[in-house]
Amino acid sequence: MKDGFVKCAVASASVRVADCSYNAASIISLIEKANAEGVRLLVLPELVTTAYTCADLFLQRSLQDGAVQAIAQVVEASLKSDLVIVFGSLVPVQGRLYNCAVVVQSGKILGLVPKQHLPNYLEFYEERWFKVPHEGNFEVELLDQTTWFGTRLLFACANLPDLVIGCEVCEDLWVPRSPSTDHAVHGATVIVNCSASDELVGKEEYRRALVSTQSGRLICAYLYCAAGEGESTTDLVFSPHNLIYEDSHKLAEEIGKTDSLLITEIDVQKLALERIRRQSFGLGDQEYVRIPFSLELKETELTRVFDRAPFVPDDEDNRAKRCEKILTLQSLGLKKRLEHTHCKTVVVGLSGGLDSTLALLVCVRAFDALQLPRTGIIAVTMPGFGTTKRTKGNATKLAKALGVELKTISIAKAVGQHFKDIEHDSSVTDVTYENSQARERTQILMDLANKYQGLVIGTGDLSELALGWATYNGDHMSMYAVNTSVPKTLVRHLVTYIAYISELQVKKILLDVVATPVSPELLPATEMGTISQVTEDLVGPYELHDFFLYQVVRFGYSPSKVYRLAKRSFDGVYEPAFILKWLKTFYRRFFSQQFKRSCIPDGPKIGSVSLSPRGDWRMSSDSSVTLWQQELETLEI
């Protein structure tokens, strides 16, 4: 369970109505399967010991005794491991019958959680047989054990504090104020639901939406287990529908399978960290009883998938919708700034690369929305010592195709004079050689903006901010930075998206921009006229850095966990040693370059990860990276 991962399963057991012996055998079979698979938490359906559709047979002493005997068999079977088992059963308590979630581990009944909301409408008649429980908890005797019974019980893992389980039963989820809300407020990170929801047209979609929304609202893992086909009788049809969600995201789903384990790993550490960030939990004023249990701590083998490109949707349709939304946010942000400053001119340094191309496209959208002539957009190409024919050509062609004003201003003479002024040997292509060019370009843009009473639009992206891959007071500075929250892996998709919704001439130019290697073009080109300075050769692949950025900033994961997830996500793409090398680079640069982020220009937030010092990310410019580096040095390849 290293890094907070807990292997869990839900399963619809095969049942026979009122055949407790058969049902107990089905439960035990699933327990044995779960043990064989290394599952640590198993959730089974509502009233699985008897079946849900027993109706007035619930009032028969024989069925009641059979249910208790089935519980006893499950308790005995649980002795074989430390698997936590949650299953539904009727339980007689002080002369009343209750529809309960029974929690069992290692031969011990940890607790009995009664269903709080008994449906008594349409096809449901539960109040005919079961008692609505009073709020609160008390101790009861069951199978010669003293255990807790009540509506305010949480089951807390002593040696994995982030694992706290709360239980609700079927209808409890469907009501306006579900018990899981209080459970989560009081610390439950995992909600389990033993259910026996009959199947109707449209119910599957609604059930899925309920579970997704609840898990997101409560920042929890939600394990929903429905009854199987064996419940179908008289007028009702049941079909298994099992779901495991984590903070609104579906981890696993299975429909129509009985006696099949739906297995995945939930990340309770992630949930706990997210709750700390939100500060909306741990504020409950009700009295809860926390029932401790322990699990053998061992590393969980991961089977779940982690997005290799967390900023970019896999599905093509969703990706197109995401791109359109982002472009709208970027252009709306710029539109507001132009309206507020009464500017009718913007200046963009257009290199022919991805970032400046995206910035120009956003400017076009904003100007079109304001019904301003595109000639108010001044695109400036500033060829220098490393500019290639390809990038300069694409910049020129794109500006003309979009109908914006184009200026070409060579920086060679000005930078050459500057080298003389500061006594720098122009044959030494060091950081001074590179940054002098970046700062000269920024000077030109700023002065043009003054001349035409406009704004300089920044082109740098989120990935460059994370790595500090910008020249301080060079391309680092602008008057409004439209790409500041867009990671490099997403920039490429945004430009590609616009290409495919544009007319043919623009499409061809944009697709060639997308195919061009990322480069600042600050070092002289090769003799063949090709780019000699490829950014990803110097700082590492952006797809790796964007993956690191998402895990570090969005979730606050430790270096060892980021490395573990990266190895799984990029298995077969990059070797572990390669991943670790660039992870070390990421942390080193992320900490050392914060001073650049502390004074970045305004820019629109477009996603859940932002490094604006006025918004999502506040960090001292002089924070030490020592703790993170020490952990990195302990990692094995």
N, C-alpha and C positions, 0 to 999 in steps of 0.2 A: 504493500500500500504506500510505497514511496511516492512522494510528490502529491499525495492526496487522492490518488486513484483507487477506487474501490470497485471490484468486479461485482456486478449485481445482475439479477435475472428476474423476469416475470414469466409465468406460465399458466395456461388454462388447463387445469387437470381434467381428465375424463371423469365423469361422474354418472352414477345412476341415482335417480330420484329416490330418496329415503333408504338407500343401501349404504350404510355407514362403513361397513367392512370393506366393500369395494372401493369406496371413496378414500378411506385411509390408505389402502394399498396404492392407489394412484398418487396420493400425496407423497408417500414414502419413496415411491419410484422416482419422482421428480427430485426429492431431496438427494437421493443417491446420485442422480445425474449431475445435480448441481455441485455436489462434493467432488465428483470426478473432473468437473470443469474448473475447479478452483473458485467457485462463486462464494462470495462472503455475505451476500444479502439476497434472499429469495422471497418473492411476493407471490401469493396464490389468491384465488378469487374469494368473493364473499360467500359465506355459508357453504364452503366447499366440503365440509365434513358430512353434510346431509343432502346437499343440493338446495338451491334457492327456491325452487318451485314446489316445495312440499305442502304448502298451504296449511289446512287445518291439521295435517299430520304433525306440525310443530307442537301441537297441544297434547300429543300422545307421549306418555311417559317412556315408552319403548324407544322412540326416536330421540328423545332427550338423553336417555341413558346411552344410546348408541353414539350420539355426538360426543359425549364426555369420554366414552371409551376410545373413540377415534383420536381425540386430543391426546389421550394417554399414549396411544401408539406413536403419534408424531413426536411427543416428548421423548419417548424411548429411542426412536430413530435418530433424534438430534444429538444423542450422546456420542456419536461417531466423529463429530467435528465441532468446530466453533462457528459454523454457519448460523447466521441469524435468519429465522424463518418467521414470516408473517402470513397468516392464513385466516380465513373467515370461518366462524362457527357460532352456533347458538351456545349460550352459556347460562345455566340457571344460577341466579345470584339472589339470595335472600327472598326466595319465593316468587321471583320474577324471571322472565326470559328476556335475554338481551342478545341482539345481533352484534357480535363483536369481531374485532381484529385481535387475534391471539398472537402474541410475540413470544417465541421460544428460542432458546439457545442452550446447547450443551446439557440437556436434561433438565433445564430450569424454565419455568413459565415466568418470563420477565414481567409481563403485564397483560391486562385485558382492556381494550379500548372499545367502548360501546358506540354503536352508530347513533349519532345525535339527531339526525333528521330522517324520520321514518316516512317514506312516501305513502300517502293514503288517498290517491287519486287515480283516475283512469284504471289501468290494469293492476295497480298496486294496492295492497291491503295490509301493509306491515303492522300497523297499529292494532290489528286484530289479534296478532300473536306476540308482538314484542313490546317492551316497555321503553318509553322515551326516558333516557337517563337524566338524573339531576346533575347539575354542574359540580365539578369537584372530584375528589379522589378518596378512596378508602381501601383498606386491606381486606381481602377475602381469602377463604380457604378453597382450594381446588386441587384434587388429586393429591391430597396430603401435603400440599405446598401452600405457604402463605405468599400471596402475590398482590400486586396493586391492581385495582379496578377503578377506572375513571376517565373523565373527558380531558384531563389536563396532565397527561403523561408524556414524557419525552424519554427516549432511549439513547443514552450518551456513551460513546466509546471512550473508555478511560485512556487508552493509549493512542488514540487518534482523535483529538478533541474537536476537529472540524466535522466529524461524523456524528450528527445528532438526528435521530429518526423520529418523525411524528406520523401518526396514523389517522386516516379517515376512511369511511366506508361508503362507497358508491354515491348515494344521494347527497352526502355531505359536500361533495364537490359542486353540485348543481344548484345549490341554494345561494341567496344573495351574500350571506356572510358565512363562508365555509370555515370549519374548525382549523383547516390548514393555515389560515391567515394568522390566527393566534399562535399556533404552533411555531410558525416561522418567526413571528415577532419575538417569541421567547427563546429562539435559538435553533429551531429545527432547520437543518440544511437539506434534509432529504424527507420528502413526503411520500408515503406509500398509500395506495388506495386499493383495497380489496373490493372488487365490484362484481355485480351480476346484472349488467345493463342489457335488456333485451334489444333486439335489432329491429330497426325501422328505417324506412327510406329517409335519407338525409341525416340520420343520427350519427353515422360514422364521422362525417365532416365536422359536425358540431362538437362531438366528443374530442376530436383532435384539437379543435380550436380552444376548447376549455382547458385542456391539459397544457397546451402551449402557453396560453395567456397566464394561467395560474403559476406555472414555473417561472415565467418572466417577471410577473408582478412580485413574487415572493423571493426571487433570486434563489431558487432551490432546484434540486433534482426532483422530478416527479415521476414516480413509478406507478403506472396504472395497469391493473390486471383484471381482465373481464372473464366472465364465466364462459364455458365452452358449449358445444352443441348438445351435450348430454342433458342440459337444462331444458331443452326445447320440449314443450308438452302443452296439450290442450290448445289454447289460443296464442301462445307465445313462442317465438323463435329466437334462439340465442346463437350468436356466432362469435368466436373469439376475436377480440381486438385489443392487442396489448401495445402499450406505448411507454417509452422512456424518453423524457425530455430533460434538458438542463438549461436553465435560464432562458427559456423560450425556444431553444434550438432542439430539434429532434435528433436524438442519438440513435434510436432504434424503434422499429414498428413492425408488427406482425399481425396479419389478418387471416382468420380461417384455419389456424393450426392448433390442434389440441395435443397436449402432452409434449409440447415443444418448448425448449428453453429459449427465450429471447434474452440474449446476453450482451452486455456492453460494460464499459467502465465509466463511472461518474467521477467527476473531479471536485471533491468537496473542498479542497484547498482553494481552487479558483472561486468557488461560491463564497467562501469565508472572506477572501480578499476583496471581492466585489462588494460585499456587504459593509466592510470597513470603509470602502470608498464612499458608499452611498450614505452611511450613518443613519439609516432608517430602521435598524433592527436593534434588538436588545433593550427595547423601551417599554416592554409589557408590564402591566401592574397586577396581573392575575397570579395566583399561586399555582405554580407547576411543581410536579415531582419529577426529578431527573433520576432515571433508573440506570445505573452503570452496567456496562458489559465490556469485555475485552476481546480483541481479536489478535491472532498471531500476526505480527508485523512482517511482511515479506513483500518483495517487489511484485507488482501486478504486471503481468504481460499485457501489453496494449494491443487491442484489436480495432479500436475506434479510429476513424480517419481524422486527421488534422489538415486543414486546408494548407496546401503549399503556398498559395497566394491568398492570404486572408483578406486582403483588400479588394479582391476581384472575384465576383460571383462566377461559379463554374458554368452555370446554365446560360446559354447564349441569349435567351429572351430576357432573363433577369439582368444579365450584364448590360444589355442595351438600355433597359429601363434605368439601371443605376447610372449609366453614363449620361443619359439625358437629364436625370435629376441633378447630378453633380454640375454639369454645365449650366443648368438653370441657376443653381445656387451661386456659382462663381459669377455669372453675369449679373445676377440681381445685386450681389454685393458691390460690384463695380458700378452698376447703374446708380445705386444709392449714393456712393461716394461722388460720382460726377454731378448728380443733382444737388447734393449738399454744397459742393465747392463751386457750382455754376461753371464747371469746366466743359468745354466743347472740343477739347483736344487731349489726346493721350500720346505718349511717346513710348515705343517698344523697341528694345534692341533685338533684332531678328537675326539669329545665327544660322538658321536652317536646321537646327536641332529640335528635339522633341519639346522641351520645356518652353522655349520661346515661341514655337509654333502654336502650342496650346494657348499660351497667353494671348497671342494675336487673335486666335479664333474666339476666345472669350470676349475680347474687346469688340470684335465684329458683332457678336450677339448683343452686347450691351448697347452699342451704338444703334443697332437696328431697333431694339426695344424702345430707345429714346427718340427714335425717328430723326437721328442726327446723320448727316452725310458721312460716309466712310472715309472721305478725304480728311476728316478730322483725326484719323488714326495715322500717326507718322511712324512707319516702320523704318528702322535705321540698321543697315548692314554696315559693319565696321571691320573690314578685313584686316587681319594682322599677319604675324609671322607663321601661324599654323593653319590659316584658313585654306580650305580646299575648294576646288572648283565645284565639287558636288554640293556642298552645303551652301556656298554662296549662290550657286545657281538655283537651288531650291528656294532659298529665301527670296531671291529676286522674282522668280516665277510666281510664287505664292502671293506676294504682295500685289503684283499686277493682276493676278486672277481674282483676288478678293476686292479689288478696287480701292485699296488704301494708298496713301501717299508713300512713296519710297525715296529714301535718301541713302546714298552710299558715301561713307566717309572713311577713308583709310586711316588707320592709327599708326602706321609704320614710322612716318617721319616724326610724329609727336613723341612716340615712345623712344625712338632713337635719340632725339634731343634730350629726353628725360634721363636716359642712361648716361649721357654725357654730363648732365647737370649733377647727378648723384654719384658720378664716377663709377659706373658699373660697366664691366666688360660685357659687351653684347654677345660674345661667344660663350659666356657662362650661362647656360640655360637652367638656372636654379629658380627658387621660389620668387626671388626678386624679379627675374626675367618674366615669369608667368603673371605675377600679381600686378606688375606695372601695366600690363596690357588690360587686365580686368578693370583696374581703377581708371585708366584713361577712357575706356568705353563708358563707364558710369559717369564720368565728368561730362562727356559729350552729351549723354542722354539728359542729365540734369540741366545743363545749360540750354539745350534745345527746348526742354519743358518750360524753362523761364522765358525763353524768347517767344514761344508760341502760347504762353499762358495755359499750360497744360500740366498733366501729371505723368510721371514716369511709372510705368507698370512693371512690377517685378515679375521675374520668370522662374525663380528658384522654387524647387519642390520640397516636399516634406522629407524625403529620403536624404536630400542634400543637407537639410537643416539638422537631421539626426546625426549625420556624420561630420558636420561642420565643413562640408565640401563646397566652400564658397570663399571668395576673397573678401575679407573684412573691409567694409566701406567700398567694396567694388560691386560685384553682382549680388552681394549680400544686402545691398541697400536699394530702396525704391520709395515711391510715395504711396503705393498700394500694391500688395503682392497677391495676385489672383491664384497662384498655385501653391500657396504656403501649406495647405492641408492635404495636398494630393501627392501620394507616394509615387515613386518612379514607375513601379510595375503597373500602376493605374493610368499614368500619363499616356503610356503607349496605347492602352485600350481606348482611352478617350479620343486620341487623335485618329485611331483606326475607325472608331464609331462614326466620327464626323466625315471621314473619307467616304464611307459607304452610304451616307445620306446626302452627299454632295454631287454636283455635276462632274462629268468625266474628267475634265482638265484638272480641277482641284483634287479629285480623288487620286489621280496618278501622282501628283506632287506629294500629297500627304502620305501615301503608301511608301514612297521612296524615302521620305523623312523617317517613317517608322523603321524602315530597313537599315538606316544609317547607324553605325555604332555610336554609342554615347561618348562624347568627348568635349572638353572645353576648348580644344584646338588652340592651345597656348604655346605648343612646341612646334618647330618647323615640320612641315609635311615631308614625307619621304620623297625620294627622287622621282617616284612614279606618280606623285601628286596625291597620295592617299593619306588618311589620318594616321599619325604616328603615336598619338596619345589617347589610348582607349581607357576610359575611366574605370571600367570594371576590372581591368588588369591591375590597376593601382590600388583600389579600395575593396575590391571583391565584388561578386555578383549582387546586383540589386535585389534579385529575388530572395537571396539569403538575408540581406540586411533588412528588407521589408518584413520578412518573417520574424526576425529577431526583434525589430522595432515593435511589431504588434504584440508579441508575447511580453516584452519588457514593460512597455508603457501602458498597454491596455489592461494587463492582468497583474503586473508586478511580480512575475515569476522570477525565481532564482536562476543564476547561470546554468546550474546543473539541469534544471527542468527544461529550460530553453534548449539546451544542447540535446537532451533526450528527445524532445518533440521534433527538433530539426532532423535528427538522425532518422527518425521514423518517417517523417514527411518527405525527406529527400533521399530515401533509400534507393539505391540504383542510379541516382543522379550525381551525387557528390560523395566522396569518401569521408568517413568520420574525421580524419585528420584535417582535411580541407575545410570542413564545417567548423571545427574547433579553431583553426587558424583565423578565420574571418570573424568568428564570434568574439575572440580576444580583441581583434581590431575594432569591432563594433563598440565594445565596452570602453576601450581606451579612448576612442574618438568621441563617443557620446558624452563621457564625463569631461574630457579636456576642452571640448568645443562649446560648452554651455554658454560661455560669455557672448558668443555670436547670437545665440537664441534669445538672450536676455534683452536685446535691443532691436528685434526684428520689426519691420513695418506691419501695419494692420493688414489683415487678409481674411477671407471668409472661411469659417469652419465648415467642413463638409462631411465629416465622419466622426467616429467615436475616438479617434486618435488625433490629437493636435498638440503641437509644441509651443503654442503661443504663451508667452509669459503673462499675458493678461487673461488667459482662458484656462486651458486644461493643465498646463505644465508649469509648476513653479519649483525652481531648483537653484540652489546657490551656484554661482559661477565657479566657485572654488571648492566644490564638494570632492571628497577623496574617493577614488575608485578602489582603494586597497581591499576592502571586504570582498568585492566582486572578483578582483584579480586573484585573491587567495583561493577562492572557491574554484575559479577556472583552472588553477594550477593543479587541483586535485582530480580533475576529470581524466578519465581514461579513454584512449582512442579505441 
